[in-house]
Amino acid sequence: MIIYRGIPHQAQFATVLTIGNFDGVHLGHRAMLERLIAKARQVAMPAAVLTFEPHPREYFAPASAPARLTRLREKLELLAECGVDQVYVCRFNARLASLSADEFIEQVLVRGLGVRHLLIGDDFRFGKGRSGDFALLQQAGGTHRFVVEAMNTIAMDGERVSSSSIRAALASGNLIRAEHFLGRPFFMSGRVIHGDKIGRTLGYPTANIQHARARLPLSGIYAVTVDGLGKTLCGAASVGVRPTIAEGLTPVLEVHLLDFDRDIYGAHVHVNFHHRLRDEAKFASLDALKAQIARDVEETRNYFLNARGADEWRKELDE
């Protein structure tokens, strides 16, 4: 997959295009991408995605913008896995926000991206004041010789599959529902960095993972698996502000890996969330926190024994 930063002044080739933030690259997004790629293969053109950085809501109202399900690197990895040929990452700034709907069509879609077939969601709006819609695109398509197709919302169990519904599921601790809509476990990725080593002093060393998010979409204690260290490992993860340590700390993602003792600083890992153990809590002392961590680790171990089977677990430990 080829990644372009920004929009070319003049397109060098025609594209089959879709537009969106694609936060989470959930099953609704994947259905759209499958249709995009099928059309692109049919007409022998690249399947292209136009996405924005930052998210428009982060630009207009940063204080109230939703937590990201995927940061840019994660989103690009998922788009590549889906088979997208090209991604245009367009910086959302004052200039882009000021473009009228007609200017967006002419400057971005037609001149910059050479669109020949455009696939959009049924609620897609664009241009200054969100004045552009499907009807305007159809009209412009007749003038500029591109076809516009709208895709209906994907629903599961009577609910629209959306990034918002997944955020709500994560915030309430419903990992099963989030996974149902994502088509995979929710994950966060990042590089293992040095922390304050408190976990080590308590007898439960943790990998401190640089999550690079302004806000985290979930908090609490979880049973997780970790990829990126040669094989999939199981662990107990803490996501939150560590209220027992101090007040006002920045939210962190830390993972205690079960039956693992190796220096992994600098490794880039994926943390997959499978089961919520409890809320984050403030304890009266570090001894009380240590006792609770011991219970969390035991519950995590039991979860994976029950979920995956004792024989499979022991086999993995022996490898």
C-alpha positions in Angstrom: 0.0 0.0 0.0 1.3 3.5 -0.9 0.7 6.3 1.6 0.6 9.9 0.4 0.8 12.8 2.8 -1.5 15.5 1.4 -3.3 15.9 -1.9 -1.4 16.2 -5.2 -1.8 19.4 -7.1 -2.6 17.4 -10.2 -3.5 13.7 -10.3 -1.2 11.4 -12.3 -3.8 8.6 -12.6 -7.5 8.0 -12.1 -8.8 6.4 -8.9 -11.7 4.5 -7.4 -12.1 6.4 -4.1 -13.8 6.4 -0.7 -13.6 9.1 1.9 -13.8 8.9 5.7 -12.0 8.9 9.0 -12.2 5.1 9.3 -11.6 5.1 13.0 -11.3 1.5 14.2 -11.7 0.1 10.6 -14.7 -1.8 11.9 -17.0 -4.2 10.0 -19.0 -1.4 8.5 -15.8 0.1 7.1 -14.6 -3.3 5.9 -17.8 -3.8 4.0 -17.3 -0.5 2.2 -13.6 -1.3 1.5 -14.6 -4.7 0.0 -16.9 -3.0 -2.4 -14.3 -0.3 -3.2 -11.7 -2.9 -4.0 -14.0 -5.0 -6.0 -14.9 -2.0 -8.2 -11.3 -1.0 -8.5 -10.3 -4.4 -9.7 -13.2 -4.4 -12.2 -12.1 -1.1 -13.8 -8.3 -1.7 -13.4 -7.8 1.4 -11.2 -6.2 1.7 -7.8 -8.5 1.4 -4.7 -7.8 4.7 -2.8 -8.9 6.0 0.6 -8.9 9.7 1.5 -8.7 10.2 5.3 -8.0 13.2 7.5 -5.4 14.0 10.2 -6.4 15.3 12.7 -10.0 14.1 12.9 -12.2 17.1 12.0 -13.8 17.0 15.4 -10.3 17.3 17.0 -9.8 20.4 14.9 -13.1 22.1 15.6 -13.6 21.1 19.2 -10.5 19.4 20.7 -11.8 19.4 24.2 -14.9 17.4 23.3 -13.5 15.2 20.5 -14.0 11.5 21.1 -11.2 9.1 22.0 -9.6 7.5 19.0 -10.1 3.8 18.5 -7.1 3.7 16.3 -4.2 6.1 16.0 -3.0 6.9 12.5 -0.3 4.1 12.3 -2.8 1.5 13.5 -5.4 2.7 11.0 -3.0 2.5 8.1 -1.9 -1.0 9.1 -5.6 -2.1 9.1 -6.3 -0.5 5.8 -3.3 -2.3 4.3 -4.6 -5.6 5.6 -7.9 -4.9 3.9 -6.1 -4.7 0.5 -6.3 -0.9 -0.1 -3.8 0.2 -2.8 -3.4 3.9 -1.8 -4.2 6.1 1.2 -4.1 9.9 1.0 -3.7 11.4 4.5 -5.0 14.9 4.2 -4.1 17.4 6.9 -7.3 18.9 8.2 -6.6 22.6 8.8 -8.1 26.0 8.3 -7.6 26.0 4.6 -9.3 22.6 4.1 -12.1 23.6 6.5 -12.8 26.8 4.5 -13.2 25.0 1.1 -16.8 25.2 -0.2 -18.4 21.9 -1.3 -17.8 22.9 -4.9 -14.2 23.8 -4.3 -13.6 20.5 -2.5 -15.0 18.6 -5.5 -13.0 20.5 -8.0 -9.7 20.9 -6.2 -9.5 17.7 -4.1 -11.6 15.0 -5.9 -11.3 15.9 -9.5 -7.9 17.7 -9.9 -6.0 16.2 -7.0 -7.2 12.6 -6.9 -8.6 12.0 -10.4 -11.7 10.3 -9.1 -13.6 8.2 -11.6 -15.8 6.2 -9.1 -16.6 7.6 -5.7 -18.1 5.4 -2.9 -19.4 7.2 0.2 -21.4 6.4 3.3 -25.1 7.3 3.3 -24.5 10.1 5.9 -21.5 11.7 4.2 -21.3 15.5 4.3 -18.4 17.7 3.2 -17.3 21.2 2.5 -17.6 24.4 4.6 -20.6 24.2 6.9 -21.1 20.5 5.8 -23.0 21.9 2.8 -22.1 19.1 0.4 -24.1 15.9 0.2 -24.8 12.9 -2.1 -27.1 14.9 -4.4 -24.4 17.5 -5.0 -21.8 14.8 -5.8 -24.2 13.2 -8.3 -24.7 16.5 -10.0 -20.9 17.2 -10.1 -20.3 13.7 -11.3 -22.3 14.4 -14.4 -20.1 17.5 -15.1 -16.7 16.0 -14.2 -17.4 12.5 -15.5 -17.3 10.4 -12.3 -19.8 8.0 -10.8 -21.1 8.3 -7.3 -22.3 5.4 -5.2 -23.7 5.5 -1.7 -23.5 2.6 0.7 -26.2 2.0 3.2 -25.3 1.6 6.9 -24.3 -1.8 8.2 -26.4 -3.0 11.2 -25.8 -5.9 13.5 -28.4 -7.0 16.1 -30.5 -4.0 15.2 -27.8 -1.5 15.9 -25.8 0.6 13.4 -22.1 -0.5 13.3 -20.2 2.7 14.0 -17.1 4.0 15.7 -19.4 5.7 18.2 -21.2 2.5 19.2 -17.8 0.8 19.7 -16.6 3.6 21.9 -19.7 3.3 24.0 -19.2 -0.5 24.3 -15.6 0.0 25.4 -16.5 2.8 27.9 -19.0 0.5 29.5 -16.6 -2.4 29.6 -18.4 -4.5 27.1 -15.5 -5.9 25.2 -17.6 -8.7 23.6 -19.9 -6.1 21.9 -16.9 -4.0 20.8 -15.3 -7.1 19.3 -18.5 -8.1 17.6 -18.6 -4.7 15.7 -14.9 -4.6 15.1 -14.6 -8.1 13.8 -11.6 -8.6 16.0 -10.5 -7.8 19.6 -9.9 -4.1 20.4 -6.2 -3.4 20.5 -3.8 -0.6 21.2 -0.2 -0.6 20.0 3.0 1.2 20.8 6.6 1.1 21.8 7.7 -0.3 25.1 9.3 2.6 27.1 10.9 3.1 30.5 8.4 3.8 33.3 8.8 4.5 37.0 9.5 0.8 37.8 6.8 0.7 40.6 5.5 -2.6 39.3 8.9 -4.1 39.6 9.2 -3.0 43.2 5.9 -4.6 43.9 7.0 -7.9 42.4 5.0 -7.5 39.2 7.1 -5.8 36.5 5.1 -4.2 33.7 5.8 -3.2 30.1 4.9 0.5 29.9 3.5 1.0 26.4 3.6 4.4 24.7 0.0 4.6 23.4 0.2 8.1 21.8 -3.4 9.0 22.4 -4.8 12.2 23.8 -7.6 10.2 25.3 -8.0 6.5 26.0 -11.2 4.8 24.9 -11.3 2.5 27.9 -9.9 2.2 31.5 -9.6 -0.5 34.1 -7.8 -3.8 34.5 -8.0 -6.4 31.7 -6.8 -9.8 30.6 -4.9 -9.3 27.3 -2.7 -10.9 24.8 0.4 -9.2 23.4 1.8 -9.7 19.9 5.2 -8.5 18.6 7.6 -10.4 20.8 8.1 -13.6 18.8 4.9 -15.3 19.9 1.6 -14.3 21.5 1.9 -13.8 25.2 -0.8 -13.5 27.9 -0.9 -10.7 30.5 -2.8 -8.5 32.8 -3.1 -4.9 31.6 -3.8 -1.7 33.6 -5.2 1.3 31.7 -5.6 4.5 33.7 -4.1 7.1 35.9 -2.8 4.9 38.8 -4.6 6.8 41.6 -2.9 4.8 44.4 0.5 6.2 43.2 -0.4 9.9 43.0 -3.1 12.4 41.9 -3.3 13.8 38.4 -1.1 11.4 36.6 -1.2 11.0 32.8 -3.2 7.8 31.7 -0.9 4.9 30.9 -1.1 1.5 29.4 1.0 -1.1 31.4 1.0 -4.9 30.9 2.3 -7.6 33.3 3.2 -10.5 31.0 2.6 -13.9 32.6 5.6 -16.2 33.0 7.9 -13.8 31.0 11.1 -12.1 32.1 13.0 -10.5 29.2 14.2 -7.0 28.4 11.8 -5.7 25.7 12.5 -1.9 25.8 12.1 -0.5 22.4 9.9 -3.3 21.0 6.7 -2.3 19.2 3.8 -4.4 20.5 0.0 -4.9 19.9 -2.1 -5.3 23.1 -5.3 -7.2 22.4 -8.1 -6.7 25.0 -10.1 -9.9 25.7 -11.7 -9.6 29.2 -12.4 -6.9 31.7 -11.4 -7.8 35.2 -12.4 -4.7 37.2 -12.4 -0.9 37.4 -9.3 1.0 38.3 -9.3 1.8 42.0 -7.4 3.7 44.7 -6.0 1.6 47.4 -5.0 2.6 51.0 -1.4 1.4 50.6 1.0 -0.1 48.2 0.7 -3.4 50.1 -3.1 -3.4 49.4 -2.4 -2.6 45.8 0.2 -5.5 45.6 -2.4 -7.9 47.0 -5.0 -6.9 44.4 -2.5 -7.2 41.6 -1.8 -10.8 42.8 -5.6 -11.5 42.5 -5.7 -9.8 39.1 -2.8 -12.0 37.8 -4.5 -15.1 39.1 -7.8 -14.2 37.6 -6.1 -13.5 34.3 -4.3 -16.9 34.4 -7.6 -18.6 35.1 -9.4 -16.7 32.3 -6.9 -17.9 29.7 -6.9 -21.5 31.1 -10.7 -21.6 30.8 -10.9 -19.7 27.5 -8.1 -21.6 25.6 -7.8 -24.9 27.5 -5.2 -26.0 30.0 -3.4 -28.2 27.5 -3.0 -25.4 25.0 -1.8 -23.1 27.7 0.8 -25.5 29.0 2.0 -26.2 25.5 2.6 -22.5 24.9 4.5 -22.1 28.2 6.8 -25.0 27.2 7.6 -23.5 23.8 
